[in-house]
């Protein structure tokens, strides 16, 4: 069979995974009566809950006498490291763009990477059934984007289809015919170059995706660069500098067929396959025949922009809710993550119980923390810290992000005001129709930490904000931080309703009555600018005055429980977020009041 290798790229929530669902069904990959979950390739629990793709996935379909290998890529900027690697495996790209939203920041990012690799994308204007769809305008915007990214004449002459991935149709015109995805699959076979590969040279392959399988161990996916591969072959692994990492016998060679991995007796150059049996190989390394001496060149990944410290949980409640609590377990898990996720780096600190983890953004680090929490880890997380650079003259540079904000016109003023307070610079403001405005703002990464929750409040939940790394720029100066202090528990035990009721006039609570608290734990936000030590365990004194029971009832305001991302963005430098399988708690780094006073005096 002839081969075609293609990646599906798009901004988050423009419908990549849903479209691939329809392709798998219409190509006969699923049986007619087979029950398949919606967004079948989003197999990870977190992907299903958040409705986003986090990990790149491979699949393949047979269309006529052609096999099409398809790679579904993440759409969120924080997982851009996955997209960069995947594009090295394919010869074509399917660019999905929402018919109403048009090209967004991540569209620009992935298209730039694809064009730089010389790929000639097929453009699919998706969701043309939306009431606010503007398919032909969006097609022009895509052309302008390609031109702005220095596309060559061949790339600018891109074919366009209009589609509704959810309903499973694509056509050369938005009005139809609305029958099937046959026009799309025929176009892929016609437009994407057939795989050109040298099967007669010694075997070599670049490791692109690393995952762990309970039965096979480490499974490495990549595209065979040259040669042929069979199970039980002895191969060696070279790092990017050409140094020998490992030499071992392959136990399995697997191909992607639909949602399954199928064992192969042999595979040839150009095919995308997975191998098992290597204990040390990781992403960006070259798997090759023992006679090969030079590694396959691999692109450097964009640097991380944010770092947080992962601490072993040392709170008084440590060990009650999780079973992975030692520094050895924490270190091993983080190093394992850094192996497979090239956009994350792990550094050991001077403390034996703390590690610094650097990544692309808050979402990427939040997903890692949530995953570890579900695996049974207990840990404490510091406030995110922006990673600065210095230029040749010694000037301090900080990461800047491009924000594209879609808001109702009535909220545009407050959003611009808040972003300017955070040193954001308004680059563009234009009407989108339907009473909406689109703002394009360049803002420092450190100014955007924790802003998303405030943004949703200011726009009453109607605003949409997308961010992507833009580049480094000179330091923008000080940015105002949280204005309110916190309420800190002075005692350990179970929170009492009567005590919390009395404390409500001091500020908003973060906890329910009856939960375990400890000295140094943050239980609420003070209504003033200073921290306040309070006692949430104080019972009501008994008196000999009789009253009706309704006078004794305590009516509490619903507590404001922060989510993981909100908690990490909320804390100050002297605070931590305690994360366990069952709870998210805020605490002071130093639990004892006298230690906090001594530290604040030393800081002054």
RODO-2510 file (C-alpha; in nm, 4 decimals, decimal comma):
residues 604
     n   res          X          Y          Z
     1     x     0,0000     0,0000     0,0000
     2     x     0,1041     0,3576    -0,0563
     3     x     0,1642     0,5642     0,2583
     4     x     0,0606     0,9175     0,3600
     5     x     0,1662     1,0709     0,6934
     6     x    -0,0373     1,3691     0,8119
     7     x    -0,0763     1,5720     1,1346
     8     x    -0,4013     1,7427     1,2351
     9     x    -0,3179     2,0856     1,3782
    10     x    -0,5442     2,3578     1,5158
    11     x    -0,6103     2,5979     1,8008
    12     x    -0,7660     2,4465     2,1131
    13     x    -1,1362     2,3532     2,0742
    14     x    -1,1537     2,3946     1,6964
    15     x    -1,2627     2,0311     1,6568
    16     x    -0,9562     1,8171     1,5688
    17     x    -1,0375     1,5111     1,7785
    18     x    -1,4088     1,5154     1,6831
    19     x    -1,3178     1,5273     1,3130
    20     x    -1,0829     1,2290     1,3541
    21     x    -1,3707     1,0376     1,5220
    22     x    -1,5775     1,0861     1,2039
    23     x    -1,2825     0,9881     0,9787
    24     x    -1,2344     0,6625     1,1740
    25     x    -1,6047     0,5786     1,1417
    26     x    -1,6388     0,6563     0,7712
    27     x    -1,3189     0,4777     0,6711
    28     x    -1,4544     0,1505     0,8122
    29     x    -1,2060     0,1411     1,1015
    30     x    -1,4929     0,0771     1,3460
    31     x    -1,7563    -0,1917     1,2900
    32     x    -2,1036    -0,0571     1,2204
    33     x    -2,2337    -0,1734     1,5604
    34     x    -1,9169    -0,0965     1,7603
    35     x    -1,9640     0,1250     2,0667
    36     x    -1,6904     0,3907     2,0703
    37     x    -1,6519     0,6780     2,3155
    38     x    -1,6896     1,0316     2,1831
    39     x    -1,3476     1,1919     2,1093
    40     x    -1,2000     0,8407     2,1056
    41     x    -0,8387     0,9599     2,0868
    42     x    -0,8726     1,1681     2,4072
    43     x    -0,8230     0,8567     2,6185
    44     x    -0,6710     1,0288     2,9228
    45     x    -0,9171     1,1115     3,2094
    46     x    -0,7966     1,4706     3,2315
    47     x    -0,8388     1,5156     2,8549
    48     x    -1,2005     1,4014     2,8785
    49     x    -1,2779     1,6227     3,1804
    50     x    -1,1195     1,9378     3,0369
    51     x    -1,2238     1,8734     2,6754
    52     x    -0,8710     1,9323     2,5447
    53     x    -0,5995     1,7169     2,3905
    54     x    -0,2886     1,7003     2,6127
    55     x    -0,0892     1,4154     2,4569
    56     x    -0,0300     1,3560     2,0866
    57     x    -0,1928     1,0331     1,9598
    58     x    -0,1375     0,8265     1,6458
    59     x    -0,3902     0,6321     1,4422
    60     x    -0,4178     0,5105     1,0844
    61     x    -0,6872     0,4302     0,8306
    62     x    -0,7000     0,2475     0,5001
    63     x    -0,8545     0,4533     0,2170
    64     x    -0,8643     0,2632    -0,1094
    65     x    -0,5135     0,1342    -0,1740
    66     x    -0,3535     0,3995     0,0533
    67     x    -0,2764     0,3836     0,4248
    68     x    -0,3043     0,7240     0,5943
    69     x    -0,1174     0,7640     0,9257
    70     x    -0,2865     1,0441     1,1246
    71     x    -0,1417     1,2200     1,4312
    72     x    -0,3778     1,4192     1,6559
    73     x    -0,1860     1,7047     1,8213
    74     x    -0,2642     1,9225     2,1272
    75     x    -0,4206     2,2619     2,0601
    76     x    -0,3155     2,4453     2,3777
    77     x     0,0023     2,6562     2,3721
    78     x     0,1352     2,4974     2,6943
    79     x     0,1658     2,1638     2,5109
    80     x     0,3399     2,3128     2,2079
    81     x     0,6447     2,0915     2,2711
    82     x     0,4341     1,7946     2,1562
    83     x     0,3334     1,9711     1,8320
    84     x     0,6922     2,0622     1,7387
    85     x     0,8082     1,7010     1,7661
    86     x     0,5098     1,5536     1,5813
    87     x     0,5634     1,7709     1,2725
    88     x     0,9019     1,6014     1,2194
    89     x     0,7154     1,2704     1,1565
    90     x     0,4762     1,3834     0,8824
    91     x     0,4749     1,5032     0,5212
    92     x     0,1497     1,6991     0,5350
    93     x    -0,0776     1,8876     0,7732
    94     x    -0,4523     1,9301     0,8051
    95     x    -0,5152     2,2770     0,9506
    96     x    -0,8540     2,3134     1,1191
    97     x    -0,9898     2,6654     1,1759
    98     x    -1,3191     2,7518     1,3457
    99     x    -1,5577     2,9195     1,0977
   100     x    -1,6554     3,1840     1,3560
   101     x    -1,3387     3,2417     1,5620
   102     x    -1,0951     3,2353     1,2705
   103     x    -0,7162     3,1996     1,3197
   104     x    -0,6207     3,2220     1,6890
   105     x    -0,2819     3,2480     1,8698
   106     x    -0,2170     2,8733     1,8668
   107     x    -0,3168     2,8559     1,4979
   108     x    -0,0385     3,1054     1,4300
   109     x     0,2079     2,9001     1,6381
   110     x     0,1386     2,5615     1,4745
   111     x     0,1131     2,7051     1,1219
   112     x     0,4476     2,8815     1,1676
   113     x     0,6108     2,5511     1,2700
   114     x     0,4475     2,3617     0,9797
   115     x     0,5459     2,6210     0,7166
   116     x     0,9041     2,6332     0,8480
   117     x     0,9236     2,2556     0,7885
   118     x     0,8147     2,3034     0,4272
   119     x     0,4749     2,1368     0,4742
   120     x     0,1876     2,2385     0,2447
   121     x    -0,1215     2,2395     0,4696
   122     x    -0,4770     2,1534     0,3652
   123     x    -0,7113     2,4095     0,5289
   124     x    -1,0452     2,2895     0,6696
   125     x    -1,2863     2,5632     0,7825
   126     x    -1,4752     2,3678     1,0505
   127     x    -1,8071     2,4299     1,2298
   128     x    -1,9666     2,6146     0,9336
   129     x    -2,3082     2,5358     1,0887
   130     x    -2,2525     2,7896     1,3677
   131     x    -2,4970     3,0803     1,3693
   132     x    -2,2073     3,3301     1,3711
   133     x    -2,0011     3,1425     1,1067
   134     x    -1,8187     3,3570     0,8458
   135     x    -1,6395     3,0894     0,6391
   136     x    -1,5164     3,2994     0,3439
   137     x    -1,3866     3,5794     0,5702
   138     x    -1,2001     3,3185     0,7775
   139     x    -1,0520     3,1716     0,4578
   140     x    -0,9119     3,5176     0,3736
   141     x    -0,7778     3,5561     0,7287
   142     x    -0,5959     3,2216     0,6942
   143     x    -0,4384     3,3423     0,3671
   144     x    -0,3262     3,6651     0,5419
   145     x    -0,1784     3,4559     0,8259
   146     x     0,0154     3,2364     0,5804
   147     x     0,1469     3,5486     0,4040
   148     x     0,2503     3,7073     0,7372
   149     x     0,4417     3,3873     0,8237
   150     x     0,6443     3,4079     0,4981
   151     x     0,4763     3,1122     0,3259
   152     x     0,6126     3,0375    -0,0214
   153     x     0,3963     3,0408    -0,3366
   154     x     0,3223     2,6661    -0,3147
   155     x     0,2129     2,6967     0,0488
   156     x    -0,0037     3,0026    -0,0258
   157     x    -0,1872     2,8011    -0,2925
   158     x    -0,3540     2,5866    -0,0256
   159     x    -0,6694     2,3822    -0,0975
   160     x    -0,9678     2,4666     0,1260
   161     x    -1,2638     2,2542     0,2356
   162     x    -1,5616     2,3541     0,4504
   163     x    -1,6832     2,1039     0,7083
   164     x    -1,8812     2,0127     1,0171
   165     x    -1,6648     1,7480     1,1842
   166     x    -1,9352     1,6554     1,4348
   167     x    -2,1825     1,5730     1,1542
   168     x    -1,9143     1,4034     0,9420
   169     x    -1,9179     1,5987     0,6155
   170     x    -1,6780     1,8126     0,4140
   171     x    -1,7305     1,9946     0,0839
   172     x    -1,5673     2,2494    -0,1445
   173     x    -1,8466     2,4967    -0,0629
   174     x    -2,0103     2,5837     0,2750
   175     x    -2,3535     2,4998     0,1337
   176     x    -2,2576     2,1383     0,0583
   177     x    -2,3214     1,8719    -0,0597
   178     x    -2,3283     1,7587     0,3051
   179     x    -2,2832     1,3848     0,2540
   180     x    -1,9544     1,2512     0,3906
   181     x    -1,5831     1,3118     0,4475
   182     x    -1,4913     1,1477     0,1124
   183     x    -1,3828     1,4868    -0,0390
   184     x    -1,1406     1,5347     0,2515
   185     x    -0,9876     1,1854     0,2383
   186     x    -0,9563     1,2010    -0,1428
   187     x    -0,7840     1,5394    -0,1098
   188     x    -0,5353     1,4020     0,1468
   189     x    -0,4362     1,1208    -0,0916
   190     x    -0,4042     1,3673    -0,3814
   191     x    -0,2359     1,6636    -0,2035
   192     x    -0,0078     1,5124     0,0640
   193     x     0,3212     1,3883    -0,0890
   194     x     0,3607     1,0109    -0,0927
   195     x     0,6236     0,8882     0,1521
   196     x     0,9720     0,8955     0,0026
   197     x     1,2106     0,6836     0,2037
   198     x     1,5248     0,4790     0,1543
   199     x     1,4506     0,1199     0,2615
   200     x     1,7898    -0,0144     0,1474
   201     x     2,0113     0,1797     0,3898
   202     x     2,0696     0,0699     0,7550
   203     x     1,7778     0,1228     0,9936
   204     x     1,7407     0,4601     1,1698
   205     x     1,4470     0,6310     1,3435
   206     x     1,3975     0,9428     1,5569
   207     x     1,2149     0,8825     1,8880
   208     x     0,9206     1,1264     1,8964
   209     x     0,6693     1,0066     2,1588
   210     x     0,7483     0,8124     2,4775
   211     x     0,4823     0,6354     2,6835
   212     x     0,4680     0,3646     2,9446
   213     x     0,2755     0,0375     2,9024
   214     x     0,2100    -0,1963     3,1998
   215     x     0,2936    -0,5033     2,9854
   216     x     0,5513    -0,3789     2,7360
   217     x     0,7392    -0,1220     2,9471
   218     x     0,8677     0,1838     2,7601
   219     x     0,7008     0,2221     2,4202
   220     x     0,8668     0,4642     2,1764
   221     x     0,6848     0,5988     1,8705
   222     x     0,8526     0,7536     1,5674
   223     x     0,8841     0,7508     1,1918
   224     x     1,1357     0,5128     1,0348
   225     x     1,3890     0,7360     0,8615
   226     x     1,5799     0,4710     0,6666
   227     x     1,5946     0,0925     0,6395
   228     x     1,3731    -0,1892     0,7636
   229     x     1,2858    -0,3048     1,1144
   230     x     1,1890    -0,6467     1,2537
   231     x     1,1262    -0,7793     1,6062
   232     x     1,4350    -0,9250     1,7832
   233     x     1,6723    -0,6944     1,5927
   234     x     1,9594    -0,5568     1,7991
   235     x     1,9654    -0,1777     1,7762
   236     x     2,1531     0,0995     1,9519
   237     x     2,0402     0,4367     2,0825
   238     x     2,2358     0,7604     2,0212
   239     x     2,1717     1,0938     2,1948
   240     x     2,1651     1,4268     2,0066
   241     x     2,5455     1,4564     2,0362
   242     x     2,6013     1,1050     1,8941
   243     x     2,6953     0,9407     2,2272
   244     x     2,5843     0,5789     2,2856
   245     x     2,2937     0,5613     2,5343
   246     x     2,1848     0,1977     2,5090
   247     x     2,2053    -0,1164     2,2978
   248     x     1,9301    -0,3786     2,3212
   249     x     1,7122    -0,6280     2,1364
   250     x     1,3651    -0,5114     2,0313
   251     x     1,0840    -0,7212     2,1770
   252     x     0,7951    -0,5741     1,9722
   253     x     0,7371    -0,3708     1,6579
   254     x     0,3852    -0,2260     1,6596
   255     x     0,1756    -0,0381     1,4036
   256     x    -0,1228     0,1882     1,4717
   257     x    -0,4450     0,0524     1,3270
   258     x    -0,7518     0,2506     1,4339
   259     x    -0,7448     0,2752     1,8145
   260     x    -0,5207    -0,0302     1,8587
   261     x    -0,1521    -0,1145     1,8289
   262     x    -0,0982    -0,4274     1,6185
   263     x     0,2269    -0,6367     1,6153
   264     x     0,4184    -0,6343     1,2857
   265     x     0,6674    -0,8855     1,1432
   266     x     0,8512    -0,6043     0,9625
   267     x     0,8224    -0,2314     0,8951
   268     x     0,9800    -0,0161     0,6267
   269     x     1,1144     0,3370     0,5991
   270     x     0,8438     0,6045     0,6020
   271     x     0,6006     0,4207     0,8307
   272     x     0,5049     0,5535     1,1767
   273     x     0,5501     0,2709     1,4269
   274     x     0,6073     0,1991     1,7960
   275     x     0,8818    -0,0221     1,9436
   276     x     0,9251    -0,1880     2,2834
   277     x     1,2285    -0,3409     2,4562
   278     x     1,4485    -0,0348     2,5171
   279     x     1,5050     0,0651     2,8789
   280     x     1,6958     0,3936     2,8392
   281     x     1,5893     0,5506     2,5076
   282     x     1,3909     0,8730     2,5281
   283     x     1,2468     1,1501     2,3108
   284     x     1,4758     1,3227     2,0534
   285     x     1,7251     1,0321     2,0526
   286     x     1,8080     0,8207     1,7460
   287     x     1,7283     0,4456     1,7330
   288     x     1,9500     0,2836     1,4704
   289     x     2,1399    -0,0160     1,3354
   290     x     2,4741    -0,0784     1,5183
   291     x     2,6683     0,0324     1,2086
   292     x     2,5113     0,3835     1,2042
   293     x     2,7366     0,6450     1,3696
   294     x     2,5600     0,9830     1,3217
   295     x     2,2295     1,0725     1,4955
   296     x     1,9296     1,2150     1,3068
   297     x     1,9186     1,5944     1,3690
   298     x     1,6302     1,7012     1,5939
   299     x     1,4971     2,0522     1,6499
   300     x     1,5559     2,2287     1,9822
   301     x     1,2358     2,2901     2,1814
   302     x     1,1245     2,6407     2,2864
   303     x     1,2515     2,7102     2,6407
   304     x     1,0285     2,6924     2,9521
   305     x     0,8985     3,0264     3,0843
   306     x     0,7610     2,9336     3,4309
   307     x     0,8979     2,7337     3,7235
   308     x     0,7394     2,6044     4,0457
   309     x     0,8941     2,4189     4,3381
   310     x     0,7562     2,0724     4,4232
   311     x     0,8077     2,0004     4,7943
   312     x     0,7543     1,6832     4,9899
   313     x     0,4393     1,7435     5,1970
   314     x     0,5499     1,8171     5,5559
   315     x     0,2195     1,9439     5,6981
   316     x     0,0739     1,7905     6,0188
   317     x    -0,1804     1,6042     5,7986
   318     x     0,0890     1,4478     5,5757
   319     x     0,0473     1,0778     5,4982
   320     x    -0,3245     1,0565     5,5800
   321     x    -0,4623     1,0788     5,2258
   322     x    -0,1872     0,9634     4,9875
   323     x     0,0522     0,6700     4,9675
   324     x     0,3398     0,8393     4,7811
   325     x     0,4971     1,0894     5,0185
   326     x     0,8773     1,0440     5,0164
   327     x     1,1323     1,2595     4,8334
   328     x     1,2654     0,9490     4,6545
   329     x     0,9210     0,8771     4,5044
   330     x     0,8710     1,2437     4,4121
   331     x     1,2131     1,2687     4,2462
   332     x     1,1624     0,9478     4,0459
   333     x     0,8189     1,0583     3,9203
   334     x     0,9390     1,4038     3,8122
   335     x     1,2442     1,2659     3,6298
   336     x     1,0186     1,0152     3,4529
   337     x     0,7936     1,3033     3,3404
   338     x     1,0899     1,5064     3,2112
   339     x     1,2052     1,2056     3,0029
   340     x     0,8868     1,1841     2,7983
   341     x     0,7828     1,5511     2,8092
   342     x     1,0632     1,7527     2,6515
   343     x     0,8910     2,0854     2,7326
   344     x     0,9441     2,0202     3,1074
   345     x     1,2781     2,0397     3,2907
   346     x     1,3478     1,9219     3,6465
   347     x     1,6285     2,0629     3,8630
   348     x     1,7341     1,9497     4,2096
   349     x     1,7569     2,2301     4,4668
   350     x     1,9833     2,2759     4,7690
   351     x     1,7053     2,1161     4,9765
   352     x     1,6798     1,7370     4,9537
   353     x     1,2988     1,7483     4,9768
   354     x     1,2322     2,0083     4,7011
   355     x     1,2655     2,0084     4,3202
   356     x     1,2221     2,2921     4,0719
   357     x     1,0044     2,2056     3,7727
   358     x     1,0031     2,4435     3,4750
   359     x     0,7434     2,4330     3,1949
   360     x     0,5600     2,6314     2,9280
   361     x     0,2722     2,7644     3,1388
   362     x     0,0289     2,7323     3,4271
   363     x    -0,1970     2,4796     3,2509
   364     x     0,0870     2,2412     3,1673
   365     x     0,2199     2,2465     3,5252
   366     x    -0,1359     2,2230     3,6636
   367     x    -0,2029     1,9106     3,4532
   368     x     0,1185     1,7487     3,5841
   369     x     0,0245     1,8252     3,9475
   370     x    -0,3332     1,6968     3,8977
   371     x    -0,2025     1,3772     3,7345
   372     x     0,0387     1,3124     4,0242
   373     x    -0,2355     1,3819     4,2771
   374     x    -0,4538     1,1155     4,1149
   375     x    -0,1630     0,8723     4,1287
   376     x    -0,1579     0,9024     4,5108
   377     x     0,1133     1,1658     4,5598
   378     x     0,1080     1,4191     4,8416
   379     x     0,3097     1,7331     4,7692
   380     x     0,3388     2,1045     4,8371
   381     x     0,3630     2,3558     4,5513
   382     x     0,5184     2,7039     4,5578
   383     x     0,4020     3,0159     4,3766
   384     x     0,4982     3,0065     4,0048
   385     x     0,8162     3,1987     3,9259
   386     x     0,8897     3,3515     3,5861
   387     x     1,2233     3,2551     3,4284
   388     x     1,4176     3,5660     3,3249
   389     x     1,7056     3,5889     3,0763
   390     x     1,9815     3,8442     3,0201
   391     x     2,0968     3,9735     2,6812
   392     x     2,4569     4,0372     2,5657
   393     x     2,4630     4,3779     2,7402
   394     x     2,3457     4,2282     3,0706
   395     x     1,9940     4,3743     3,0421
   396     x     1,7219     4,1682     3,2121
   397     x     1,4654     4,0149     2,9744
   398     x     1,1305     3,8583     3,0657
   399     x     0,8889     3,6326     2,8721
   400     x     0,6013     3,8125     2,6988
   401     x     0,2755     3,6454     2,5930
   402     x     0,0353     3,7385     2,3165
   403     x    -0,3235     3,7395     2,4458
   404     x    -0,6230     3,7348     2,2142
   405     x    -0,9364     3,8283     2,4082
   406     x    -1,2958     3,8062     2,2776
   407     x    -1,5346     4,0025     2,5021
   408     x    -1,8707     4,1783     2,4909
   409     x    -1,8224     4,5481     2,4112
   410     x    -1,9426     4,6546     2,7586
   411     x    -1,6527     4,4650     2,9253
   412     x    -1,3729     4,5696     2,6855
   413     x    -1,2841     4,8776     2,8962
   414     x    -1,2361     4,6918     3,2235
   415     x    -1,0287     4,4170     3,0533
   416     x    -0,7984     4,6736     2,8880
   417     x    -0,7643     4,8566     3,2228
   418     x    -0,6783     4,5382     3,4175
   419     x    -0,4254     4,4211     3,1558
   420     x    -0,2590     4,7638     3,1442
   421     x    -0,2214     4,7505     3,5271
   422     x    -0,0369     4,4225     3,4643
   423     x     0,1959     4,6004     3,2160
   424     x     0,0028     4,4732     2,9124
   425     x     0,0206     4,6699     2,5869
   426     x    -0,2868     4,6876     2,3608
   427     x    -0,1780     4,6078     2,0033
   428     x    -0,5141     4,5756     1,8273
   429     x    -0,8831     4,6246     1,9034
   430     x    -1,1475     4,5459     1,6431
   431     x    -1,5204     4,4651     1,6347
   432     x    -1,6157     4,1010     1,5765
   433     x    -1,9880     4,1549     1,5121
   434     x    -2,2698     4,0533     1,7446
   435     x    -2,1644     4,3140     2,0011
   436     x    -1,8230     4,1546     2,0601
   437     x    -1,4731     4,3037     2,0487
   438     x    -1,1421     4,1233     1,9839
   439     x    -0,8409     4,2612     2,1722
   440     x    -0,4810     4,1648     2,1043
   441     x    -0,2507     4,2435     2,3963
   442     x     0,1190     4,1768     2,4630
   443     x     0,1648     4,1229     2,8375
   444     x     0,4421     3,9874     3,0644
   445     x     0,3907     3,6248     3,1724
   446     x     0,4257     3,7230     3,5413
   447     x     0,1421     3,9751     3,5032
   448     x    -0,0928     3,7069     3,3711
   449     x    -0,0345     3,4593     3,6558
   450     x    -0,3669     3,4297     3,8337
   451     x    -0,5470     3,6756     3,6055
   452     x    -0,7816     3,4278     3,4342
   453     x    -1,0183     3,3925     3,7330
   454     x    -1,0388     3,7717     3,7695
   455     x    -1,0987     3,8003     3,3934
   456     x    -1,3964     3,5600     3,4098
   457     x    -1,5414     3,7599     3,7023
   458     x    -1,4976     4,0921     3,5205
   459     x    -1,6654     3,9595     3,2025
   460     x    -1,9353     3,7646     3,3960
   461     x    -1,8092     3,4393     3,2474
   462     x    -1,8700     3,5470     2,8862
   463     x    -1,5113     3,6405     2,7907
   464     x    -1,2665     3,4062     2,6175
   465     x    -0,8895     3,4572     2,6489
   466     x    -0,6158     3,2664     2,4645
   467     x    -0,2445     3,3093     2,5367
   468     x     0,0722     3,2054     2,3597
   469     x     0,4433     3,2712     2,4172
   470     x     0,5466     3,5714     2,2046
   471     x     0,9137     3,6271     2,2908
   472     x     1,1439     3,8015     2,5388
   473     x     1,1442     4,1781     2,6027
   474     x     1,3159     4,4141     2,8524
   475     x     1,1840     4,3922     3,2117
   476     x     0,8597     4,5925     3,2399
   477     x     0,8930     4,6994     3,6046
   478     x     0,7051     4,6094     3,9221
   479     x     0,3509     4,4721     3,8967
   480     x     0,1038     4,5016     4,1840
   481     x     0,0313     4,1784     4,3722
   482     x    -0,2578     4,0507     4,5833
   483     x    -0,3952     4,3322     4,7991
   484     x    -0,5655     4,1212     5,0687
   485     x    -0,4042     3,9343     5,3538
   486     x    -0,5109     3,5863     5,4682
   487     x    -0,6715     3,4312     5,7764
   488     x    -0,4309     3,1816     5,9386
   489     x    -0,5365     2,9109     6,1839
   490     x    -0,3697     2,9305     6,5270
   491     x    -0,4671     2,5781     6,6316
   492     x    -0,5076     2,2203     6,5049
   493     x    -0,8301     2,0198     6,5060
   494     x    -1,1699     2,0334     6,3353
   495     x    -1,3196     2,3669     6,2258
   496     x    -1,6289     2,4610     6,4277
   497     x    -1,9358     2,6215     6,2584
   498     x    -1,9771     2,8801     6,5372
   499     x    -1,6119     2,9927     6,5042
   500     x    -1,6351     3,0220     6,1226
   501     x    -1,9618     3,2177     6,1580
   502     x    -1,7877     3,4697     6,3843
   503     x    -1,4922     3,4936     6,1446
   504     x    -1,7068     3,5722     5,8390
   505     x    -1,7019     3,9447     5,9216
   506     x    -1,3215     3,9273     5,8927
   507     x    -1,3281     3,7938     5,5339
   508     x    -1,4254     3,5125     5,2955
   509     x    -1,3754     3,1514     5,4084
   510     x    -1,1990     2,8807     5,2044
   511     x    -1,3113     2,5827     5,4186
   512     x    -1,6280     2,4035     5,5320
   513     x    -1,7084     2,3409     5,9002
   514     x    -1,5902     2,0027     6,0275
   515     x    -1,2757     1,9829     5,8101
   516     x    -0,9338     1,9189     5,9643
   517     x    -0,7183     2,2297     6,0042
   518     x    -0,3732     2,2835     6,1517
   519     x    -0,1635     2,5693     6,2856
   520     x    -0,0303     2,7768     5,9949
   521     x    -0,3032     2,6638     5,7510
   522     x    -0,4795     2,9407     5,5523
   523     x    -0,8547     2,9130     5,6081
   524     x    -0,9761     3,2335     5,4380
   525     x    -0,8992     3,5722     5,2867
   526     x    -0,8753     3,8726     5,5211
   527     x    -1,0840     4,1748     5,4203
   528     x    -0,7795     4,3965     5,4880
   529     x    -0,4235     4,4021     5,3598
   530     x    -0,2547     4,2254     5,6534
   531     x    -0,2453     3,8580     5,7574
   532     x    -0,4488     3,7739     6,0667
   533     x    -0,4112     3,4792     6,3065
   534     x    -0,7558     3,3403     6,3996
   535     x    -0,8967     3,0419     6,5903
   536     x    -1,1442     2,8340     6,3824
   537     x    -1,1923     2,5852     6,6722
   538     x    -1,3549     2,8235     6,9215
   539     x    -1,6784     2,6731     7,0599
   540     x    -1,9780     2,8745     7,1869
   541     x    -1,9703     2,8990     7,5660
   542     x    -2,2725     2,7388     7,7350
   543     x    -2,4990     2,9697     7,9374
   544     x    -2,7951     2,9089     8,1665
   545     x    -3,0220     3,1234     7,9464
   546     x    -3,2740     2,9195     7,7495
   547     x    -3,3497     3,0193     7,3876
   548     x    -3,5422     2,8631     7,1003
   549     x    -3,3320     2,6276     6,8879
   550     x    -3,3682     2,8475     6,5776
   551     x    -3,1676     3,1218     6,7542
   552     x    -2,8859     2,8724     6,8064
   553     x    -2,8691     2,7733     6,4358
   554     x    -2,5620     2,9041     6,2539
   555     x    -2,6102     3,0075     5,8913
   556     x    -2,2796     3,0107     5,7057
   557     x    -2,1974     3,1681     5,3715
   558     x    -2,0861     2,9095     5,1130
   559     x    -1,7037     2,8949     5,1279
   560     x    -1,4929     3,0034     4,8293
   561     x    -1,2991     2,6838     4,7654
   562     x    -1,0148     2,7471     4,5168
   563     x    -0,9404     2,5023     4,2355
   564     x    -0,5831     2,3774     4,1921
   565     x    -0,4918     2,6431     3,9303
   566     x    -0,6624     2,9196     4,1315
   567     x    -0,4798     2,8145     4,4493
   568     x    -0,1376     2,8106     4,2792
   569     x    -0,2003     3,1548     4,1282
   570     x    -0,3385     3,2961     4,4581
   571     x    -0,0538     3,2209     4,6969
   572     x     0,2326     3,4590     4,7796
   573     x     0,6036     3,3731     4,7999
   574     x     0,5815     3,2764     5,1705
   575     x     0,2891     3,0366     5,1097
   576     x     0,2406     2,6883     4,9640
   577     x    -0,0457     2,4823     4,8185
   578     x    -0,0759     2,1404     4,9844
   579     x    -0,2038     1,8916     4,7235
   580     x    -0,3256     1,5435     4,8216
   581     x    -0,5550     1,2892     4,6496
   582     x    -0,8489     1,4188     4,8545
   583     x    -0,7845     1,7869     4,9256
   584     x    -0,6274     2,1145     4,8149
   585     x    -0,5200     2,3279     5,1108
   586     x    -0,3409     2,6613     5,1367
   587     x    -0,0769     2,7090     5,4067
   588     x     0,2080     2,9302     5,5165
   589     x     0,5524     2,7956     5,4277
   590     x     0,6547     2,8436     5,7935
   591     x     0,3745     2,7065     6,0120
   592     x     0,4815     2,8525     6,3495
   593     x     0,3920     3,2227     6,4097
   594     x     0,7280     3,3051     6,5773
   595     x     0,9185     3,1601     6,2783
   596     x     0,7146     3,3768     6,0375
   597     x     0,7871     3,6900     6,2460
   598     x     1,1597     3,6084     6,2526
   599     x     1,1624     3,5542     5,8738
   600     x     0,9779     3,8836     5,8037
   601     x     1,2229     4,0744     6,0287
   602     x     1,5173     3,9136     5,8451
   603     x     1,3638     4,0095     5,5079
   604     x     1,3311     4,3736     5,6162
***
